[in-house]
């Protein structure tokens, strides 16, 4: 299979300029459209996966997903072709960096930045949801920021149509750090699964880290189901209560406790600095989780004392305090 280098002409139309990125599934090149006289991004199926039918189908799904709708905050798709037995998608070239790059370079975002970034991201996801498309892989790495400040949502490669009979519907597909509990449990992804991922991303951008980390993706995925997140204000005390409440509501374990829609989530986020929310109290969620049809209530491992501690150890400590006070009093009077 021929190596793609600078100057290579693909499909008798696209001249390769340089490689932009190299992932496990695809390589991305900057190219020049010799017919329309414009620079484009060309996403090419990786050599190792080019003979894998399932991978090819998933790769082509990105084109099919984006082709169903158009939005200013979604990376445009111009077409597809095949070159050197590799599937290719021609995309809008966004010169800039990712939201992950912004976080790693400058740290947690200000409220003003969060509102700006998420308004654009949310509008893109709202439009996708109107077309019954669920992204399934929302994360900072898939949010592009152009040098002139435009925000673009990218990588619909694992998107599905809601309520479709997609062969991947129910499979654990996505990125563990942003994966909704229902997806971890192999239940079908819904629009509220995207909302959960938006909430996890909001948490990360507000405090600097995701709420669940672990030695491997499997451990991280399990935490989405079985653990409650540390309250964002305990990590970044500059966050106001309104923002924390929005984050925790968006990433509630049960979909029924989350915002109804991304539009509702976006509306709430826009108002975090308003006078109406200056005296907000911490949100109280039920924290129910359903695991294998068994419903149970999760305990906050950070703020709640275990049952044995709250009964046995508290009693013992109080007893020791009483004994110590008695000894002191005896010493005083003797």
Long-range contacts (C-beta under 8 A, 24 or more apart in sequence): 1-47, 1-50, 1-84, 1-85, 1-86, 2-84, 4-29, 4-44, 4-84, 9-34, 10-42, 10-81, 10-83, 10-88, 11-81, 11-82, 11-83, 11-88, 13-81, 14-40, 14-42, 14-90, 16-42, 25-49, 25-55, 25-58, 25-59, 25-157, 26-59, 30-93, 31-90, 33-78, 33-90, 39-93, 40-78, 40-90, 40-91, 40-92, 40-93, 41-75, 41-90, 41-91, 41-92, 41-93, 41-94, 42-88, 42-89, 42-90, 42-91, 43-88, 43-89, 43-91, 44-83, 44-86, 44-87, 44-88, 45-86, 45-87, 45-88, 46-86, 47-86, 50-85, 50-86, 50-87, 56-87, 58-157, 58-158, 58-168, 59-87, 59-89, 59-157, 60-87, 61-156, 61-157, 61-158, 61-159, 62-89, 62-155, 62-156, 62-157, 62-159, 63-89, 65-133, 65-156, 65-159, 66-156, 68-131, 68-133, 69-127, 69-128, 69-130, 69-131, 69-133, 71-123, 71-124, 71-127, 71-128, 72-150, 73-120, 73-121, 73-123, 73-124, 73-127, 73-150, 73-151, 73-152, 73-153, 74-124, 74-127, 74-128, 74-152, 74-153, 74-154, 75-144, 75-152, 75-153, 75-154, 91-154, 92-152, 94-144, 94-146, 94-150, 94-152, 94-154, 95-146, 95-147, 96-144, 96-145, 96-146, 96-147, 96-150, 97-144, 97-145, 98-140, 98-141, 98-142, 98-143, 98-144, 98-145, 99-140, 99-141, 99-143, 99-144, 99-145, 99-201, 99-205, 100-139, 100-140, 100-141, 100-143, 101-145, 102-140, 102-145, 103-140, 103-204, 103-205, 103-208, 107-208, 108-205, 108-206, 108-207, 108-208, 108-236, 109-205, 109-206, 111-240, 111-243, 111-272, 111-273, 113-205, 114-202, 114-205, 114-206, 114-243, 114-269, 114-272, 115-269, 115-270, 115-272, 116-151, 117-143, 117-145, 117-151, 117-205, 118-198, 118-202, 118-266, 118-269, 119-266, 119-269, 119-270, 120-150, 120-151, 121-151, 121-153, 121-198, 122-198, 122-262, 122-263, 122-265, 122-266, 122-269, 123-266, 124-151, 124-152, 124-153, 125-153, 125-194, 125-198, 125-262, 126-261, 126-262, 126-263, 126-266, 128-156, 128-159, 128-194, 129-162, 129-191, 129-194, 129-261, 129-262, 132-161, 132-162, 132-163, 133-159, 133-160, 133-161, 133-162, 134-159, 134-160, 134-161, 134-162, 134-189, 134-190, 134-191, 134-193, 134-194, 135-159, 135-194, 135-197, 136-160, 136-173, 136-174, 136-183, 136-189, 136-193, 136-194, 137-173, 137-174, 137-175, 137-178, 137-197, 138-178, 138-194, 138-197, 138-198, 138-201, 139-175, 139-177, 139-178, 139-197, 139-201, 140-201, 140-204, 140-205, 160-189, 162-190, 162-191, 172-221, 176-217, 176-218, 176-220, 176-221, 176-224, 177-210, 177-212, 177-213, 177-220, 178-210, 179-221, 179-224, 180-224, 180-255, 181-224, 181-225, 181-253, 181-289, 182-255, 184-221, 184-222, 184-224, 184-225, 185-225, 185-291, 185-292, 190-255, 191-261, 191-262, 192-255, 192-258, 193-255, 194-262, 195-250, 195-258, 195-259, 195-261, 195-262, 195-265, 196-250, 196-251, 196-255, 196-258, 198-250, 198-262, 198-265, 199-246, 199-247, 199-249, 199-250, 199-251, 199-258, 199-265, 200-251, 202-246, 202-247, 202-250, 202-269, 203-229, 203-232, 203-247, 203-251, 206-232, 206-236, 206-239, 206-243, 206-247, 207-232, 207-235, 207-236, 207-239, 208-235, 208-236, 209-235, 211-251, 225-253, 225-289, 225-291, 226-289, 226-291, 226-298, 227-298, 227-301, 228-253, 228-287, 228-298, 228-299, 228-300, 228-301, 228-302, 230-302, 231-282, 231-302, 231-303, 234-302, 240-272, 240-273, 240-277, 240-280, 241-277, 241-280, 241-281, 241-282, 242-271, 242-272, 242-273, 242-277, 242-280, 243-269, 243-272, 244-282, 244-283, 245-280, 245-282, 245-283, 246-272, 248-283, 248-285, 249-283, 249-285, 252-285, 252-287, 253-287, 253-288, 253-289, 253-298, 254-286, 254-288, 254-289, 254-290, 257-285, 257-286, 257-288
